[in-house]
Amino acid sequence: LPMTFKFLANKAMASALRQNAMSIGALAQGSLHITDGGDFYPGTSSYVSSLEAIDPTAMVSAVRQVTNIAVESGACVVDHGRELRFTCVMPSKSVSALIGVAGANVQQLQKATGAHIHVDSTALGFGPGGDRVVHVHGSAQSIEQAVERVLNVLKDFVDQPWYGKWAERTNEDRLDALEAPPLPSQEANLGGSRGG
């Protein structure tokens, strides 16, 4: 199975990504798909972008280009231009690995990169392949470093039986999914909330 990295893009970012989809796909040695029209991630006005690659190194290169495009387009600027936000969609099981026992992994990641990580408290869908939104806040460099860690976590789950179904999930599937119970507050809001 190819590795799939999903992230949310507002209208400006989606437009910039569509203009660069061929070069991003070539870097990934795979493809970039972006939902269109009114096909938004449930509860948002953001498109779901899915980047697929067979080679993890090629995926990292493509994601670097994606984060650069996001920064250059101004599409991920928040907090009056003082920081950036990049939003990933991850399987629930991989979010648990990202967070670690009592938040140890994500605290180390935040310390190492300077990024702030916020995990939405509810998942769309149950089980290891339920969708969970992860917001990464910080400078362009800290976001790039944190997102590379997200890729490393995702890579560890590509061979799981539920991964293919997660990778193919559509927004229509998400709308039909029941919300899973919230994460314990300790995991959902590490380091304080900065909005979602």
Secondary structure by P-SEA (a helix, b strand, c coil): ccbbbbbbbcaaaaaaaaaaaaaaaaaaccbbbbbccccccccccbbbbbbbbccaaaaaaaaaaaaaaaaaacccccccccbbbbbbbbcaaaaaaaacccaaaaaaaaaaccbbbbbcccccccccccbbbbbbbccaaaaaaaaaaaaaaaaacccccaaaaaaaccaaaaaacccccccccccccccccccc
